[in-house]
Amino acid sequence: MGGAHPVNERLFRRHLHPMAPQPTGLPASGKPRGPIRALLCDVYGTLFISNSGDIDAPAEAAPEAAVAAFMAAQGIRGEPRELRGRLRAAILERHAQRRAEGIAHPEIRIEEIWMSLLKTRDRDRARNIALAYELMVNPVYPMPGLADLLRACRAAALPLGIVSNAQFFTPLLFRWFLGASPEALGFAPDLTAYSFRLGAAKPSPLLLESCLAGLQHRGLRPADALVLGNDMLNDILPAHRAGFQTALFAGDRRSLRLRADHPDCRRVTPDMVVTALDQIPPWLPDRQRRP
């Protein structure tokens, strides 16, 4: 796994197993408004199958017995339901603190939450516990066609980025599943925006704004880049407002978020709806027309 901590490897082997997307019933539709000269991707529910569809909304897929065993192994007292409540309360408290500082859509660093709950200064221990818990409650697996999409982007020399609600372990998933870091797979650091690094979460415009300098350095405008994501509120709406081309990923019922009850989302139509990742490469440079 190339540099992964051995504890992480054991956790990945124990908790990550093959998953398949569940059809949404929506058809693929639309096309790019112009040439795609860069691609910015969401991670959870788009590049990776996720039971919850979003790192910030755990599916709590783990059985109570598994969580109880995890707590016992880590010396954490109480019941699984109590732990979930304490974790949620700590996150909400940190969010409230950041909102009071003027951050509309705050993001936490999950290891700091666990350090607080465990009353420890051992960041490495907190990270391993956070990772184990996350893999239990929100297991993930690569979306079909992910490796082929990344190969096609590299072959086309297409600038590639990530815009995602994420935590420290998100890049580790690429290493585990695809055998290389996001950077080695083609994701440019100056086009990569992880919420935990910025202290702000989608739908904050700060994530896309942090990629603008990288686009400008390449002589690109937002209209030259396609934003691919599964959530109309978190992905499509901010990208539309910032002038990006948009593609709604509707390939998995668990992760598709149409947000039909949100008035702003009802007024926005993505340029494309894609139901599988292999529908993106035909639109890449030198392949802008369908076969």
Buried (B, 14 or more C-beta within 10 A) or exposed (E): BEEEBEBBBEBBEEBBEEBEBEEBEBEEBBEBEEEBBBBBBBBBBBBBBBBBBBBBBBBBEBEEEBBBBBBEEBEBEEEBEEBBEBBEEBBEEBBEEBEEEEBEBBBBBBBBBBBBBBEEEEBEBBBBBBBBBBBBBBBBBBBBBBBEBBEBBEBBEBBBBBBBBBBBBBBBBBBBBBEBBBEEBBBBEBBBBBBBBBBBBBBBBBBBBBBBEBBEEBEBBBBBBBBBBBBBBBBBBBBBBBEBBBBBBBBBEBBBBBBEEBEEBEEBBBBBBBBBBBBBBEBBEEBEEEE
